[in-house]
Amino acid sequence: MPAQSPGATAPRAVRSDEELARLPASERIRYRLIGADCRYHANDNISAFIREGELDELRAEVEARMQEVLEALVIDTDSDHNTNETAQRVAKMFLTEVFRGRYVPIPAVTEFPNVSRLNELMIVGPVKVRSACSHHLCPILGKVWIGLLPNEHSNLIGLSKYNRICEWIMTRPQIQEEAVTMLANELQRRVKPDGLAIVMEADHFCTQWRGIKDDESMMTNSVMRGAFLKDANLRREFLSLLSKKS
């Protein structure tokens, strides 16, 4: 878990369980994070600090705050049948869908020993991914390609698990550059390949929906590690196969 950011404030005093129980769920969770000197940025996973039942409390809290936002936007949710349950829907969407990767542990990942000592290029993708820009909370929709060069000590994981790991990393507010690096770190830790390559291509609605309103531009970025960084031929092979898959 990343260290706490310099601007965060440590708890003023140790609180008893009774005192904590009287606080809103968000304050209890934040209290534990700061007490453990852990960062809680938009793209951090904080599931280790959430106790049983607190996600439901957090959802109710977000719903209440979202209702205040709608009122501040001068939307009459009482007489407007289209918005009278919008706060509830948005809270559920944030916590159980689009930002889910912040609040739940990584899904179980089946791993297999590399009995056959595979050491040839493997490519997984395109994996469809959905995220959100942490600047405006607008959607990021795209695809990810993963290239691996395993060795005899690598752990091979089930094909569908790449999708699950991608989803867990991507369902958080973040910027694309950091998301790809986080995905690379997780796969490097699990598979331990000789080489790892990731390419992500995505549409950003913070560009298409607002601001410059350019619906043609996309962002593509990559991470190359190990053999993919050192071996230009391997890197070219990976990238050339991606163009065929596209």
C-alpha positions as CSV (number, residue, x, y, z in Angstrom):
1,M,0.0,0.0,0.0
2,P,1.5,3.4,-1.0
3,A,2.6,5.7,1.8
4,Q,0.4,8.5,2.9
5,S,0.6,11.7,0.9
6,P,2.5,14.6,2.6
7,G,-0.6,16.8,2.9
8,A,-2.7,14.3,4.8
9,T,-3.3,14.9,8.5
10,A,-2.7,12.3,11.2
11,P,-5.5,11.4,13.6
12,R,-5.6,13.9,16.5
13,A,-6.2,11.2,19.1
14,V,-6.8,7.4,19.3
15,R,-10.5,6.7,19.2
16,S,-12.3,3.9,20.9
17,D,-14.4,1.4,19.0
18,E,-17.5,3.1,20.5
19,E,-16.4,6.5,19.2
20,L,-15.6,5.1,15.8
21,A,-19.0,3.4,15.6
22,R,-20.7,6.8,15.9
23,L,-18.8,8.2,12.9
24,P,-19.9,8.0,9.3
25,A,-18.3,5.0,7.4
26,S,-16.1,7.3,5.3
27,E,-14.6,8.9,8.4
28,R,-13.9,5.5,10.1
29,I,-12.2,4.2,6.9
30,R,-10.2,7.4,6.6
31,Y,-9.2,7.2,10.2
32,R,-7.7,3.7,9.7
33,L,-5.9,4.7,6.5
34,I,-4.3,7.7,8.1
35,G,-3.4,5.7,11.2
36,A,-1.6,3.2,9.1
37,D,0.1,5.9,7.1
38,C,-1.4,4.7,3.9
39,R,-2.3,6.8,0.8
40,Y,-5.8,6.9,-0.4
41,H,-5.7,8.6,-3.8
42,A,-8.4,8.0,-6.4
43,N,-6.6,5.1,-8.0
44,D,-5.6,3.3,-4.7
45,N,-7.2,0.2,-3.5
46,I,-8.4,0.6,0.1
47,S,-10.3,-2.7,0.6
48,A,-8.0,-3.7,3.4
49,F,-9.4,-0.9,5.5
50,I,-13.0,-1.6,4.9
51,R,-14.8,-3.8,7.4
52,E,-17.9,-6.0,6.9
53,G,-21.1,-4.0,6.3
54,E,-19.2,-0.7,5.8
55,L,-19.6,-0.7,2.0
56,D,-23.4,-0.6,2.5
57,E,-23.0,2.3,4.9
58,L,-20.7,4.1,2.5
59,R,-23.2,3.7,-0.3
60,A,-25.9,5.3,1.8
61,E,-23.5,8.1,2.7
62,V,-22.7,8.7,-1.0
63,E,-26.4,8.6,-1.9
64,A,-27.1,11.4,0.7
65,R,-24.3,13.5,-0.6
66,M,-25.3,12.9,-4.2
67,Q,-28.8,14.1,-3.3
68,E,-27.3,17.3,-2.1
69,V,-25.4,17.7,-5.4
70,L,-28.7,17.4,-7.3
71,E,-30.3,19.9,-5.1
72,A,-27.4,22.3,-5.6
73,L,-28.0,21.9,-9.3
74,V,-31.5,23.0,-8.8
75,I,-33.1,19.7,-9.9
76,D,-36.5,19.0,-8.4
77,T,-36.1,15.3,-7.7
78,D,-39.4,15.1,-5.9
79,S,-41.6,15.8,-8.8
80,D,-39.2,14.7,-11.6
81,H,-39.8,11.0,-12.0
82,N,-36.6,10.7,-14.0
83,T,-34.4,11.8,-11.2
84,N,-36.2,10.9,-8.0
85,E,-33.9,7.9,-7.5
86,T,-30.8,9.2,-9.3
87,A,-28.8,9.7,-6.2
88,Q,-29.4,6.1,-5.2
89,R,-28.4,4.8,-8.7
90,V,-25.3,6.9,-8.9
91,A,-24.1,5.8,-5.4
92,K,-24.6,2.2,-6.4
93,M,-22.8,2.7,-9.7
94,F,-19.8,4.4,-8.1
95,L,-19.2,1.8,-5.4
96,T,-20.2,-1.5,-7.1
97,E,-19.4,-0.8,-10.8
98,V,-17.3,2.0,-12.2
99,F,-15.1,2.6,-9.1
100,R,-15.3,-1.0,-7.8
101,G,-11.6,-1.6,-8.0
102,R,-11.0,0.8,-5.1
103,Y,-13.2,-1.1,-2.6
104,V,-12.8,-4.8,-3.2
105,P,-9.7,-7.1,-3.0
106,I,-8.1,-8.4,-6.2
107,P,-10.2,-11.4,-7.5
108,A,-8.8,-14.9,-7.0
109,V,-6.3,-15.7,-9.8
110,T,-5.6,-19.3,-10.7
111,E,-1.9,-19.9,-11.3
112,F,-0.2,-22.9,-12.9
113,P,3.5,-23.8,-12.9
114,N,5.3,-23.6,-16.2
115,V,5.7,-27.4,-16.5
116,S,6.4,-27.3,-20.3
117,R,9.0,-24.4,-19.8
118,L,7.2,-22.2,-22.3
119,N,9.5,-19.3,-23.4
120,E,7.8,-18.0,-26.5
121,L,5.9,-14.8,-27.0
122,M,2.3,-14.8,-25.7
123,I,-0.2,-12.1,-26.5
124,V,-3.5,-11.5,-24.7
125,G,-6.0,-9.1,-26.1
126,P,-7.6,-6.9,-27.0
127,V,-9.1,-6.8,-23.6
128,K,-11.9,-4.2,-23.4
129,V,-11.5,-1.9,-20.4
130,R,-13.6,0.8,-18.8
131,S,-12.2,3.4,-16.5
132,A,-12.8,7.1,-15.5
133,C,-10.7,10.2,-15.6
134,S,-9.9,11.4,-12.1
135,H,-9.9,15.0,-13.3
136,H,-13.6,15.1,-14.4
137,L,-14.9,11.6,-13.6
138,C,-15.7,11.1,-17.3
139,P,-15.5,7.7,-18.9
140,I,-12.4,6.2,-20.4
141,L,-13.2,3.4,-22.8
142,G,-10.5,1.4,-24.6
143,K,-8.6,-1.8,-25.2
144,V,-5.5,-3.3,-23.7
145,W,-3.0,-5.8,-25.3
146,I,-0.6,-7.7,-23.0
147,G,2.6,-9.4,-24.3
148,L,4.5,-11.9,-22.1
149,L,7.8,-13.7,-22.5
150,P,7.6,-16.4,-19.8
151,N,10.5,-18.4,-18.4
152,E,10.6,-21.8,-16.7
153,H,10.0,-20.1,-13.3
154,S,7.0,-18.1,-14.4
155,N,3.5,-18.6,-13.0
156,L,1.0,-19.0,-15.9
157,I,-2.4,-17.7,-15.1
158,G,-5.8,-18.6,-16.6
159,L,-6.7,-16.6,-19.7
160,S,-9.8,-15.0,-18.2
161,K,-7.8,-13.9,-15.2
162,Y,-6.1,-11.3,-17.4
163,N,-9.5,-9.7,-18.0
164,R,-10.3,-9.8,-14.3
165,I,-7.0,-8.2,-13.3
166,C,-7.5,-5.5,-16.0
167,E,-11.0,-4.8,-14.7
168,W,-9.8,-4.6,-11.1
169,I,-7.1,-2.1,-12.0
170,M,-9.2,-0.1,-14.4
171,T,-12.4,0.4,-12.4
172,R,-11.0,3.4,-10.5
173,P,-10.7,7.1,-11.2
174,Q,-7.2,7.7,-12.7
175,I,-5.2,8.8,-15.6
176,Q,-4.3,6.3,-18.3
177,E,-0.6,6.5,-17.9
178,E,-0.7,5.4,-14.3
179,A,-3.3,2.7,-14.9
180,V,-1.1,1.0,-17.4
181,T,1.9,1.1,-15.0
182,M,-0.2,-0.3,-12.2
183,L,-1.4,-3.2,-14.5
184,A,2.2,-3.9,-15.5
185,N,3.3,-4.0,-11.8
186,E,0.6,-6.5,-10.9
187,L,1.3,-8.8,-13.8
188,Q,5.1,-8.6,-13.2
189,R,4.6,-9.5,-9.6
190,R,2.3,-12.5,-10.4
191,V,3.8,-14.0,-13.6
192,K,7.5,-13.0,-13.2
193,P,8.2,-13.2,-16.9
194,D,11.5,-12.4,-18.7
195,G,9.6,-9.7,-20.6
196,L,6.3,-7.8,-20.3
197,A,4.7,-5.4,-22.7
198,I,1.4,-3.6,-22.4
199,V,-0.3,-1.3,-24.9
200,M,-3.5,0.6,-24.1
201,E,-5.6,2.6,-26.6
202,A,-8.6,4.5,-25.3
203,D,-11.2,7.2,-25.9
204,H,-11.4,9.9,-23.2
205,F,-14.8,11.5,-22.7
206,C,-13.2,14.4,-20.8
207,T,-11.9,15.4,-24.3
208,Q,-14.9,14.2,-26.4
209,W,-17.8,15.3,-24.2
210,R,-16.4,18.6,-22.8
211,G,-13.5,21.0,-23.4
212,I,-12.3,20.8,-26.9
213,K,-15.0,18.3,-27.8
214,D,-12.8,16.3,-30.2
215,D,-14.4,12.9,-30.8
216,E,-11.7,11.6,-33.1
217,S,-8.5,11.7,-30.9
218,M,-7.5,8.7,-28.8
219,M,-4.7,8.1,-26.4
220,T,-2.2,5.2,-26.8
221,N,0.5,4.5,-24.4
222,S,2.7,1.5,-23.6
223,V,4.9,-0.1,-20.9
224,M,7.9,-2.2,-22.0
225,R,9.9,-4.2,-19.5
226,G,12.7,-6.8,-19.5
227,A,13.2,-8.5,-22.8
228,F,10.8,-6.2,-24.6
229,L,12.8,-3.2,-23.6
230,K,16.2,-4.7,-24.5
231,D,15.3,-6.6,-27.7
232,A,14.1,-4.4,-30.5
233,N,13.2,-7.4,-32.7
234,L,10.9,-8.8,-29.9
235,R,9.3,-5.4,-29.5
236,R,8.7,-5.1,-33.2
237,E,7.2,-8.6,-33.4
238,F,4.8,-7.8,-30.6
239,L,3.7,-4.4,-32.1
240,S,3.4,-5.9,-35.6
241,L,1.0,-8.6,-34.3
242,L,-1.1,-6.0,-32.5
243,S,-1.7,-4.2,-35.8
244,K,-3.0,-7.4,-37.3
245,K,-5.3,-8.0,-34.4
246,S,-6.7,-4.4,-34.7
